[in-house]
Amino acid sequence: MYATWWKLGLDTTLLAFEAQSVIALRMAKLAASEAAMQLATGASHGAVVAGYRRKVRANHRRLSRAAERG
């Protein structure tokens, strides 16, 4: 009986890690494509980084508010 629960817990944990890995890879691919396009159209490296920092700060604020509300 415990073996069944142990396997379920392990499988669920592995699913979470694998899903997070897929999300990270997709986000990196999208970000690299977007950054390359910005650089190709003449944006500076600093402007690209500043744009991502702005997006990350906005997401952080939005997610922090959502967590506070429950």
MOPAC internal coordinates of N, CA, C and O (Angstrom, degrees):
PM7 1SCF
backbone

  N    0.0000 0     0.00 0     0.00 0    0    0    0
  C    1.4565 1     0.00 0     0.00 0    1    0    0
  C    1.5309 1   111.00 1     0.00 0    2    1    0
  O    1.2310 1   120.83 1   135.00 1    3    2    1
  N    1.3328 1   116.02 1   -45.00 1    3    2    1
  C    1.4603 1   118.73 1   179.87 1    5    3    2
  C    1.5283 1   111.56 1   -66.30 1    6    5    3
  O    1.2310 1   120.70 1   148.87 1    7    6    5
  N    1.3211 1   116.27 1   -31.13 1    7    6    5
  C    1.4655 1   120.07 1   179.86 1    9    7    6
  C    1.5306 1   110.47 1   -63.31 1   10    9    7
  O    1.2310 1   120.24 1   142.28 1   11   10    9
  N    1.3203 1   117.14 1   -37.72 1   11   10    9
  C    1.4610 1   120.83 1   179.18 1   13   11   10
  C    1.5206 1   110.80 1   -64.49 1   14   13   11
  O    1.2310 1   120.42 1   134.88 1   15   14   13
  N    1.3248 1   116.80 1   -45.12 1   15   14   13
  C    1.4717 1   120.73 1   179.07 1   17   15   14
  C    1.5221 1   110.92 1   -67.05 1   18   17   15
  O    1.2310 1   120.83 1   141.36 1   19   18   17
  N    1.3250 1   116.02 1   -38.64 1   19   18   17
  C    1.4662 1   120.48 1   178.86 1   21   19   18
  C    1.5304 1   109.91 1   -61.81 1   22   21   19
  O    1.2310 1   120.63 1   134.07 1   23   22   21
  N    1.3476 1   116.40 1   -45.93 1   23   22   21
  C    1.4676 1   120.05 1   179.59 1   25   23   22
  C    1.5247 1   110.89 1   -63.92 1   26   25   23
  O    1.2310 1   119.91 1   138.48 1   27   26   25
  N    1.3246 1   117.78 1   -41.52 1   27   26   25
  C    1.4647 1   120.66 1   177.79 1   29   27   26
  C    1.5255 1   110.88 1   -60.64 1   30   29   27
  O    1.2310 1   120.43 1   135.10 1   31   30   29
  N    1.3231 1   116.78 1   -44.90 1   31   30   29
  C    1.4634 1   120.67 1   178.44 1   33   31   30
  C    1.5163 1   112.14 1   -61.96 1   34   33   31
  O    1.2310 1   120.83 1   136.30 1   35   34   33
  N    1.3234 1   116.02 1   -43.70 1   35   34   33
  C    1.4667 1   120.62 1   179.33 1   37   35   34
  C    1.5285 1   110.76 1   -64.92 1   38   37   35
  O    1.2310 1   120.55 1   134.09 1   39   38   37
  N    1.3357 1   116.56 1   -45.91 1   39   38   37
  C    1.4644 1   119.87 1   179.27 1   41   39   38
  C    1.5243 1   112.22 1   -62.11 1   42   41   39
  O    1.2310 1   120.35 1   140.73 1   43   42   41
  N    1.3275 1   116.93 1   -39.27 1   43   42   41
  C    1.4615 1   121.09 1   178.41 1   45   43   42
  C    1.5282 1   110.80 1   -65.58 1   46   45   43
  O    1.2310 1   120.52 1   138.58 1   47   46   45
  N    1.3223 1   116.61 1   -41.42 1   47   46   45
  C    1.4665 1   120.97 1   178.07 1   49   47   46
  C    1.5268 1   110.80 1   -63.74 1   50   49   47
  O    1.2310 1   120.52 1   134.84 1   51   50   49
  N    1.3188 1   116.60 1   -45.16 1   51   50   49
  C    1.4675 1   120.08 1   178.46 1   53   51   50
  C    1.5275 1   111.35 1   -62.94 1   54   53   51
  O    1.2310 1   120.21 1   140.49 1   55   54   53
  N    1.3271 1   117.21 1   -39.51 1   55   54   53
  C    1.4629 1   120.93 1   176.50 1   57   55   54
  C    1.5284 1   110.76 1   -58.70 1   58   57   55
  O    1.2310 1   120.60 1   135.98 1   59   58   57
  N    1.3317 1   116.46 1   -44.02 1   59   58   57
  C    1.4665 1   120.33 1  -179.87 1   61   59   58
  C    1.5292 1   110.98 1   -62.49 1   62   61   59
  O    1.2310 1   120.16 1   134.85 1   63   62   61
  N    1.3332 1   117.30 1   -45.15 1   63   62   61
  C    1.4661 1   120.47 1   179.66 1   65   63   62
  C    1.5302 1   111.38 1   -64.93 1   66   65   63
  O    1.2310 1   120.43 1   137.12 1   67   66   65
  N    1.3273 1   116.77 1   -42.88 1   67   66   65
  C    1.4592 1   120.28 1  -178.94 1   69   67   66
  C    1.5223 1   111.32 1   -66.77 1   70   69   67
  O    1.2310 1   120.22 1   139.35 1   71   70   69
  N    1.3274 1   117.18 1   -40.65 1   71   70   69
  C    1.4647 1   120.41 1   178.79 1   73   71   70
  C    1.5322 1   110.28 1   -63.98 1   74   73   71
  O    1.2310 1   120.59 1   137.13 1   75   74   73
  N    1.3243 1   116.48 1   -42.87 1   75   74   73
  C    1.4609 1   120.10 1   178.87 1   77   75   74
  C    1.5223 1   111.14 1   -63.35 1   78   77   75
  O    1.2310 1   120.52 1   142.39 1   79   78   77
  N    1.3129 1   116.61 1   -37.61 1   79   78   77
  C    1.4606 1   121.09 1   178.19 1   81   79   78
  C    1.5222 1   111.15 1   -63.78 1   82   81   79
  O    1.2310 1   120.28 1   136.61 1   83   82   81
  N    1.3228 1   117.07 1   -43.39 1   83   82   81
  C    1.4659 1   121.54 1   178.38 1   85   83   82
  C    1.5308 1   110.31 1   -62.60 1   86   85   83
  O    1.2310 1   120.56 1   135.44 1   87   86   85
  N    1.3175 1   116.54 1   -44.56 1   87   86   85
  C    1.4641 1   120.93 1   179.12 1   89   87   86
  C    1.5262 1   110.10 1   -60.76 1   90   89   87
  O    1.2310 1   120.35 1   135.06 1   91   90   89
  N    1.3237 1   116.94 1   -44.94 1   91   90   89
  C    1.4720 1   120.90 1  -179.65 1   93   91   90
  C    1.5290 1   110.86 1   -62.37 1   94   93   91
  O    1.2310 1   120.29 1   136.28 1   95   94   93
  N    1.3140 1   117.06 1   -43.72 1   95   94   93
  C    1.4675 1   119.97 1   179.86 1   97   95   94
  C    1.5263 1   111.73 1   -64.13 1   98   97   95
  O    1.2310 1   120.53 1   138.23 1   99   98   97
  N    1.3286 1   116.60 1   -41.77 1   99   98   97
  C    1.4661 1   119.60 1   178.93 1  101   99   98
  C    1.5256 1   111.27 1   -65.69 1  102  101   99
  O    1.2310 1   120.38 1   138.02 1  103  102  101
  N    1.3216 1   116.87 1   -41.98 1  103  102  101
  C    1.4618 1   120.13 1   179.69 1  105  103  102
  C    1.5280 1   110.66 1   -64.67 1  106  105  103
  O    1.2310 1   120.39 1   138.95 1  107  106  105
  N    1.3303 1   116.86 1   -41.05 1  107  106  105
  C    1.4693 1   119.96 1   178.73 1  109  107  106
  C    1.5276 1   110.62 1   -62.93 1  110  109  107
  O    1.2310 1   120.71 1   139.29 1  111  110  109
  N    1.3231 1   116.24 1   -40.71 1  111  110  109
  C    1.4662 1   119.89 1   179.52 1  113  111  110
  C    1.5297 1   111.07 1   -64.98 1  114  113  111
  O    1.2310 1   120.57 1   135.78 1  115  114  113
  N    1.3311 1   116.51 1   -44.22 1  115  114  113
  C    1.4665 1   120.02 1   178.19 1  117  115  114
  C    1.5205 1   111.59 1   -64.04 1  118  117  115
  O    1.2310 1   120.75 1   136.17 1  119  118  117
  N    1.3324 1   116.18 1   -43.83 1  119  118  117
  C    1.4637 1   120.34 1  -178.26 1  121  119  118
  C    1.5216 1   110.80 1   -64.36 1  122  121  119
  O    1.2310 1   120.24 1   138.29 1  123  122  121
  N    1.3197 1   117.16 1   -41.71 1  123  122  121
  C    1.4653 1   120.36 1  -179.81 1  125  123  122
  C    1.5288 1   110.17 1   -64.05 1  126  125  123
  O    1.2310 1   121.25 1   139.02 1  127  126  125
  N    1.3399 1   115.21 1   -40.98 1  127  126  125
  C    1.4687 1   118.32 1   179.27 1  129  127  126
  C    1.5143 1   111.06 1   -64.35 1  130  129  127
  O    1.2310 1   120.23 1   136.07 1  131  130  129
  N    1.3354 1   117.16 1   -43.93 1  131  130  129
  C    1.4632 1   121.22 1  -179.46 1  133  131  130
  C    1.5375 1   110.70 1   -65.78 1  134  133  131
  O    1.2310 1   120.52 1   136.82 1  135  134  133
  N    1.3252 1   116.61 1   -43.18 1  135  134  133
  C    1.4657 1   120.44 1   179.99 1  137  135  134
  C    1.5271 1   110.59 1   -63.92 1  138  137  135
  O    1.2310 1   120.36 1   138.67 1  139  138  137
  N    1.3250 1   116.93 1   -41.33 1  139  138  137
  C    1.4648 1   120.25 1   179.28 1  141  139  138
  C    1.5216 1   110.70 1   -62.26 1  142  141  139
  O    1.2310 1   120.59 1   139.91 1  143  142  141
  N    1.3201 1   116.47 1   -40.09 1  143  142  141
  C    1.4716 1   120.56 1   179.40 1  145  143  142
  C    1.5312 1   110.42 1   -64.83 1  146  145  143
  O    1.2310 1   120.61 1   137.30 1  147  146  145
  N    1.3297 1   116.44 1   -42.70 1  147  146  145
  C    1.4642 1   119.61 1   179.23 1  149  147  146
  C    1.5218 1   111.14 1   -63.54 1  150  149  147
  O    1.2310 1   120.67 1   136.61 1  151  150  149
  N    1.3364 1   116.33 1   -43.39 1  151  150  149
  C    1.4633 1   119.78 1   179.54 1  153  151  150
  C    1.5312 1   110.90 1   -65.75 1  154  153  151
  O    1.2310 1   120.45 1   141.91 1  155  154  153
  N    1.3302 1   116.74 1   -38.09 1  155  154  153
  C    1.4657 1   120.47 1   179.99 1  157  155  154
  C    1.5261 1   111.91 1   -66.27 1  158  157  155
  O    1.2310 1   120.29 1   153.02 1  159  158  157
  N    1.3259 1   117.05 1   -26.98 1  159  158  157
  C    1.4656 1   119.96 1   179.93 1  161  159  158
  C    1.5211 1   112.61 1   -93.19 1  162  161  159
  O    1.2310 1   121.03 1  -171.62 1  163  162  161
  N    1.3459 1   115.64 1     8.38 1  163  162  161
  C    1.4566 1   118.67 1   171.94 1  165  163  162
  C    1.5170 1   116.60 1   104.96 1  166  165  163
  O    1.2310 1   119.41 1  -177.53 1  167  166  165
  N    1.3214 1   118.72 1     2.47 1  167  166  165
  C    1.4666 1   119.88 1   178.52 1  169  167  166
  C    1.5277 1   109.19 1   -71.25 1  170  169  167
  O    1.2310 1   120.78 1   -31.67 1  171  170  169
  N    1.3225 1   116.11 1   148.33 1  171  170  169
  C    1.4628 1   120.05 1   177.41 1  173  171  170
  C    1.5300 1   109.72 1   -82.00 1  174  173  171
  O    1.2310 1   121.22 1   -17.04 1  175  174  173
  N    1.3224 1   115.26 1   162.96 1  175  174  173
  C    1.4654 1   119.87 1   176.80 1  177  175  174
  C    1.5263 1   110.44 1   -59.21 1  178  177  175
  O    1.2310 1   120.89 1   139.36 1  179  178  177
  N    1.3128 1   115.90 1   -40.64 1  179  178  177
  C    1.4598 1   120.75 1   179.57 1  181  179  178
  C    1.5190 1   112.31 1   -62.29 1  182  181  179
  O    1.2310 1   120.62 1   141.49 1  183  182  181
  N    1.3246 1   116.42 1   -38.51 1  183  182  181
  C    1.4634 1   120.40 1   179.43 1  185  183  182
  C    1.5258 1   110.96 1   -67.86 1  186  185  183
  O    1.2310 1   120.64 1   142.17 1  187  186  185
  N    1.3271 1   116.37 1   -37.83 1  187  186  185
  C    1.4646 1   120.21 1   178.58 1  189  187  186
  C    1.5290 1   109.77 1   -64.46 1  190  189  187
  O    1.2310 1   120.54 1   132.95 1  191  190  189
  N    1.3269 1   116.58 1   -47.05 1  191  190  189
  C    1.4711 1   120.91 1   179.87 1  193  191  190
  C    1.5274 1   110.37 1   -63.69 1  194  193  191
  O    1.2310 1   120.30 1   137.56 1  195  194  193
  N    1.3158 1   117.04 1   -42.44 1  195  194  193
  C    1.4686 1   120.82 1   179.71 1  197  195  194
  C    1.5328 1   110.48 1   -61.75 1  198  197  195
  O    1.2310 1   120.34 1   141.38 1  199  198  197
  N    1.3206 1   116.96 1   -38.62 1  199  198  197
  C    1.4537 1   120.47 1   178.18 1  201  199  198
  C    1.5273 1   111.89 1   -63.77 1  202  201  199
  O    1.2310 1   120.49 1   137.00 1  203  202  201
  N    1.3182 1   116.67 1   -43.00 1  203  202  201
  C    1.4673 1   119.91 1   178.01 1  205  203  202
  C    1.5201 1   111.54 1   -67.95 1  206  205  203
  O    1.2310 1   120.54 1   141.71 1  207  206  205
  N    1.3275 1   116.58 1   -38.29 1  207  206  205
  C    1.4760 1   119.08 1   178.11 1  209  207  206
  C    1.5256 1   110.34 1   -62.35 1  210  209  207
  O    1.2310 1   120.13 1   140.32 1  211  210  209
  N    1.3277 1   117.35 1   -39.68 1  211  210  209
  C    1.4643 1   121.25 1   178.75 1  213  211  210
  C    1.5291 1   110.46 1   -62.53 1  214  213  211
  O    1.2310 1   120.54 1   136.48 1  215  214  213
  N    1.3234 1   116.57 1   -43.52 1  215  214  213
  C    1.4667 1   120.49 1   179.28 1  217  215  214
  C    1.5288 1   111.54 1   -65.42 1  218  217  215
  O    1.2310 1   120.60 1   138.64 1  219  218  217
  N    1.3223 1   116.46 1   -41.36 1  219  218  217
  C    1.4717 1   120.36 1  -179.77 1  221  219  218
  C    1.5220 1   110.57 1   -65.73 1  222  221  219
  O    1.2310 1   119.95 1   136.86 1  223  222  221
  N    1.3343 1   117.70 1   -43.14 1  223  222  221
  C    1.4732 1   120.53 1   178.00 1  225  223  222
  C    1.5256 1   110.99 1   -61.12 1  226  225  223
  O    1.2310 1   120.36 1   137.49 1  227  226  225
  N    1.3271 1   116.93 1   -42.51 1  227  226  225
  C    1.4647 1   120.55 1   179.50 1  229  227  226
  C    1.5292 1   110.63 1   -63.42 1  230  229  227
  O    1.2310 1   120.13 1   137.47 1  231  230  229
  N    1.3199 1   117.36 1   -42.53 1  231  230  229
  C    1.4651 1   120.42 1   177.87 1  233  231  230
  C    1.5193 1   111.14 1   -64.91 1  234  233  231
  O    1.2310 1   120.65 1   139.52 1  235  234  233
  N    1.3210 1   116.36 1   -40.48 1  235  234  233
  C    1.4636 1   120.13 1   179.06 1  237  235  234
  C    1.5255 1   110.86 1   -61.33 1  238  237  235
  O    1.2310 1   120.74 1   134.19 1  239  238  237
  N    1.3275 1   116.20 1   -45.81 1  239  238  237
  C    1.4716 1   119.29 1   178.16 1  241  239  238
  C    1.5259 1   111.42 1   -61.95 1  242  241  239
  O    1.2310 1   120.53 1   135.06 1  243  242  241
  N    1.3204 1   116.60 1   -44.94 1  243  242  241
  C    1.4654 1   120.96 1  -178.72 1  245  243  242
  C    1.5255 1   111.06 1   -63.25 1  246  245  243
  O    1.2310 1   120.24 1   134.32 1  247  246  245
  N    1.3149 1   117.14 1   -45.68 1  247  246  245
  C    1.4630 1   120.26 1  -178.42 1  249  247  246
  C    1.5276 1   111.85 1   -71.09 1  250  249  247
  O    1.2310 1   120.31 1   147.51 1  251  250  249
  N    1.3351 1   117.02 1   -32.49 1  251  250  249
  C    1.4650 1   119.90 1   177.46 1  253  251  250
  C    1.5239 1   110.89 1   -66.59 1  254  253  251
  O    1.2310 1   120.58 1   139.35 1  255  254  253
  N    1.3252 1   116.49 1   -40.65 1  255  254  253
  C    1.4756 1   119.96 1   177.41 1  257  255  254
  C    1.5264 1   111.20 1   -64.89 1  258  257  255
  O    1.2310 1   120.47 1   139.87 1  259  258  257
  N    1.3236 1   116.71 1   -40.13 1  259  258  257
  C    1.4669 1   121.12 1   179.72 1  261  259  258
  C    1.5281 1   110.51 1   -64.75 1  262  261  259
  O    1.2310 1   120.51 1   142.04 1  263  262  261
  N    1.3328 1   116.63 1   -37.96 1  263  262  261
  C    1.4703 1   120.54 1  -179.90 1  265  263  262
  C    1.5314 1   110.90 1   -69.51 1  266  265  263
  O    1.2310 1   120.38 1   144.96 1  267  266  265
  N    1.3375 1   116.89 1   -35.04 1  267  266  265
  C    1.4628 1   120.33 1   179.77 1  269  267  266
  C    1.5323 1   111.14 1   -68.25 1  270  269  267
  O    1.2310 1   120.83 1   144.67 1  271  270  269
  N    1.3350 1   116.02 1   -35.33 1  271  270  269
  C    1.4621 1   119.81 1  -179.50 1  273  271  270
  C    1.5321 1   111.99 1   -73.87 1  274  273  271
  O    1.2310 1   120.97 1   158.46 1  275  274  273
  N    1.3188 1   115.76 1   -21.54 1  275  274  273
  C    1.4591 1   119.55 1   177.05 1  277  275  274
  C    1.4263 1   111.40 1   102.02 1  278  277  275
  O    1.2310 1   120.10 1   180.00 1  279  278  277

